[in-house]
Amino acid sequence: MIFYFSGTGNTRFVAEQIAAGIGEELVFIPDAIRDNRYEFSIALNESIGFCFPTHGWQPPRIVSEFIRKLKIDQTTPSPSYSGGETNTHVWAVTTCGDNMGEAMTILNKELAANDKLKCGGKPMVASAVFSVIMPESYVCLPFMYTDTEEKERAKIAEARKQLPHIIECIRERQTGIEELEKGSTPRLYSYVIGAYFNARMVNDKKFTVDADACIKCGKCQKVCPVDNITGTPPEWNHNGRCTSCLACYHYCPTHAINFGKITRKRGQYYFKK
């Protein structure tokens, strides 16, 4: 079973490729939250995976909140289970535009802190972790821009080359793997800059829409993974659910949506199949 979150499609692409490669079920975290579904049953020895984008060098808040409520029962024997000790394989993949800091360390702390998640009676942690570099999508800070089309193509091409290796590692249930682009100062990124970012800047307060440019297509409402937009022209609900994934901004066909003034001259990007 693979639990994943994605806003602009980078992580969805990665999760779908892995799911197809290992034959596991995909669970979109916002759908599970929408259905108030936090309890799952898996077969003995089935693998458990988590796929998420790095937000401010940390897992997205929606992922952490979901994990805190998650309960997994391992009761049904899988076709390959021959009895004896269970050996659930837990893995995780994060996508990022450049580096991901200590996002995986934070994820494993969230997993281990949930008493309802156990592997062989021990706290659950991901024993095989990977990062996949994908095109930039966060553009709300002075130094953050989308990649050029050439760089986008290069990153996606490299990710396509990397994924078969990741799939093989997961299929073979390898452990002790840490293939991560942490950056030069990961603790600073995640625990100082990232902590400030996720505490202060993950909100919908600065989103605006240019009514003259808006064509009332409703795409922003459709692509918002947390149902935070209503009506056309769009109105943000300001209910604390926004993840700052910027799907509404990037998918807008007329660039009518902006986050304050900083994105007015910034590019747009979403993963195109």
VENCOR-V838643 format. One record per residue. N is the residue number from 1. RES is the residue in one letter. PHI is phi in whole degrees, -180 to 180 (* if undefined). PSI is psi as a letter, one per 40 degrees, with the letter a starting at -180 (* if undefined). OMEGA is omega as a letter, one per 40 degrees, with the letter a starting at -180 (NA if undefined). Layout:
BEGIN
n = [N N]
res = [RES RES]
phi = [PHI PHI]
psi = [PSI PSI]
omega = [OMEGA OMEGA]
END
This chain:
BEGIN
n = [1 2 3 4 5 6 7 8 9 10 11 12 13 14 15 16 17 18 19 20 21 22 23 24 25 26 27 28 29 30 31 32 33 34 35 36 37 38 39 40 41 42 43 44 45 46 47 48 49 50 51 52 53 54 55 56 57 58 59 60 61 62 63 64 65 66 67 68 69 70 71 72 73 74 75 76 77 78 79 80 81 82 83 84 85 86 87 88 89 90 91 92 93 94 95 96 97 98 99 100 101 102 103 104 105 106 107 108 109 110 111 112 113 114 115 116 117 118 119 120 121 122 123 124 125 126 127 128 129 130 131 132 133 134 135 136 137 138 139 140 141 142 143 144 145 146 147 148 149 150 151 152 153 154 155 156 157 158 159 160 161 162 163 164 165 166 167 168 169 170 171 172 173 174 175 176 177 178 179 180 181 182 183 184 185 186 187 188 189 190 191 192 193 194 195 196 197 198 199 200 201 202 203 204 205 206 207 208 209 210 211 212 213 214 215 216 217 218 219 220 221 222 223 224 225 226 227 228 229 230 231 232 233 234 235 236 237 238 239 240 241 242 243 244 245 246 247 248 249 250 251 252 253 254 255 256 257 258 259 260 261 262 263 264 265 266 267 268 269 270 271 272 273]
res = [M I F Y F S G T G N T R F V A E Q I A A G I G E E L V F I P D A I R D N R Y E F S I A L N E S I G F C F P T H G W Q P P R I V S E F I R K L K I D Q T T P S P S Y S G G E T N T H V W A V T T C G D N M G E A M T I L N K E L A A N D K L K C G G K P M V A S A V F S V I M P E S Y V C L P F M Y T D T E E K E R A K I A E A R K Q L P H I I E C I R E R Q T G I E E L E K G S T P R L Y S Y V I G A Y F N A R M V N D K K F T V D A D A C I K C G K C Q K V C P V D N I T G T P P E W N H N G R C T S C L A C Y H Y C P T H A I N F G K I T R K R G Q Y Y F K K]
phi = [* -121 -98 -143 -133 -155 -108 -100 102 -59 -73 -60 -58 -63 -63 -66 -64 -68 -59 -66 -74 -113 70 -111 -74 -100 -123 -81 -54 -59 -66 -63 -66 -59 -90 55 -108 -122 -107 -135 -113 -129 -74 -58 75 -72 -82 -125 -126 -129 -124 -157 -82 -79 -115 60 61 -140 -64 -58 -55 -62 -71 -62 -65 -65 -62 -64 -104 -70 -134 -124 -100 -113 -126 -89 -64 -83 -56 -91 -78 -111 94 88 -68 -76 -141 -65 -99 -113 -139 -152 -132 -120 -102 -156 -80 -144 -148 -123 57 -103 -58 -72 -61 -66 -58 -66 -67 -65 -63 -66 -78 -88 -67 -85 -111 -133 -127 61 81 -106 -58 -78 -142 -79 -98 -137 -130 -140 -120 -125 -76 -132 -57 -66 -132 -89 -132 -101 -122 -56 -102 -112 -136 -69 -76 -66 -60 -64 -70 -57 -61 -66 -65 -66 -62 -67 -62 -62 -72 -77 -62 -58 -65 -62 -60 -63 -61 -70 -61 -86 58 -73 -124 71 -101 -137 -114 -131 -96 -84 88 -75 -133 -61 -68 -63 -58 -82 -96 -113 -65 -64 -63 -66 -57 -72 -83 -113 -112 -90 -165 -109 -65 -98 -69 -135 -133 -82 -61 -73 -88 -67 -101 57 -81 79 -64 -60 -66 -67 -87 -62 -73 -119 54 -99 -127 -132 76 -139 -56 -69 -128 -85 -80 51 -109 84 -91 -59 -104 57 -76 68 -59 -61 -68 -73 -83 -61 -72 -118 55 -81 -98 -140 -110 64 -92 -67 -92 -63 -114 -99 -81 -125 -155 -148 -71 -106 -69]
psi = [h h h i i i d e e d d d d d d d d d d d d e f i i h h h d d d d d d e f h e h i h i i h e i i h i h h i i h h f f i i i d d d d d d d d e h h h h g d h h i d e h e i a h i g h h h i i h i i i d c i e b f d d d d d d d d d d e h e e h i h f e i i h i h e h i i i h h i i i e h f e i d e h i i i i d d d d d d d d d d d d d d d d d d d d d d d e f i i f h g g i g d i d g d d d d d e c d d d d d d d d e g i e d e h i h h d d d h e f d e d d d d e h e e f e h i i h i i h i e f e e e h e f e e d d d d e h e e f e h i g a e d e d f i i i h i h h *]
omega = [a i a i i i a i a a i i a a i i a a i a a i a i i i i a i i i i i a a a i a a i i i i a i i i a i i a i i i a i i i i a a i i a i a a a a i a i i a a i i i a a a i a a i a a a a a i i i i a a a i a i a a a i i i a i i i a a a a a i a i a i a i a i i a i a a i i i i a i i i a a i a a a a i i i i i a i a a i a i i i i i a a i i i i i i a a i i i a i a i i a i a a a a a a i i a a i a a i i a a i a a i a a a a i i i i a i a a i i a i a a i a a i a a i a a i i i e a i i a i a i a a i a i i i a i a a a a a a a a i i a a a a a i i a i i i a i a NA]
END
